[in-house]
């Protein structure tokens, strides 16, 4: 099968979408399929399996290249899909690379599969300036490519309580409708989509890690905290408000000298963290290999996001590494293996401080949780059988109906 993976986020920028698409590509190619990754890039890739889309010279949200202009992107994708004999288009974002792919696939009668990786409503509210205004512009531009006609989002849930949030949920629902099939990596996010009236065939399908990543992890060791040893905590992700790194930084003020906190990632929240002068070490953006190396030396990973993440890829890396997780979001209990981590009693700095204090008082809990993570390691390998079943169903169903 010939597959186009289209994303608005790709290497060398770092993030969960990039990690997931990279794993999809490697696993599909290993299974004998032809794959091309198409994404906006500041510079053309030396990788022949990666095709660069044009980008805006001025607009770089959170430092990422922004695919632009739409008409040129659609024309390039249409020519690329036709030249490569693409069978199915798999989009991984909701911005203009993905929108151009939907249009190009529609022109050629190709089916589109869409993976809903995250909460666009929370991301735009956190990253865009004046979101009550700029989301109107974003929604209007999105609607030029994907019709919202007939898509209604009720305001009866906490996450659709504001007009700005409903606007972005309507965008997500419209893009789901424009696809032949939707993949969601977690059941909790799939339930939210269904609650907003999404009726497109939807499959809950976990992301995974490619074989090369597991090879780099090697044989992980069970974590243990010895008497007198400092508790080493790790935070990995985009330094952006929706990831709430400031909550961890605030909590770190009360950890004491026998706890260290290392933060890996870059983003718009870095300056705010620096101004806090909290006892955390900011390492900036690093390659995935450096993250895996940092995991080897840590006792626990901290996930501070709340009501945003779908299935953080860093949690899968932690499972592969045997690294326990402290998390703030109850929804992420679906991702963390039973016994492999701890939900903070409250999702604020005080809650994280309480969870860390518990580990200091019961260091054997770290070894128990690490064993649970190691026991679930085989479950994070990227598999292609589920992906291929979705692709085959999408090809059999044909392109989604064009709605104007």
Secondary structure, 3 states (H helix, E strand, C coil): CEEEEECCCCCCCCCHHHHHHHHHHHHHHHCCCEEEEEEECCCCCCCCCEEEECECCCCCHHHCCCECCHHHHHHHHHHHHHHHCCCEEEECCCCHHHHHHHHHHHHHCCEEEEEECCCHHHHHHHHCCCHHHHHHHHHHHHHCCCCCCCCCCCCCCHHHCCHHHHHHHHHHHHHHHCCCEEEECCHHHHHHHHHCCCCCCEEECCCCECHHHHHHHCCCCCCCCCCCCCEEEEEECCCCHHHCHHHHHHHHCCCCCCEEEEEECCCCCHHHHHHHCCCCEECCCCCHHHHHHHHHCCCEEEECCCCCCCCCHHHHHHHHHCCEEEECCHHHHHCCCCCCEEECCCCCHHHHHHHHHHHHHCCHHHHHHHHHHHHCHHHHECCCHHHHHHHHHHHHHCCCCCCC
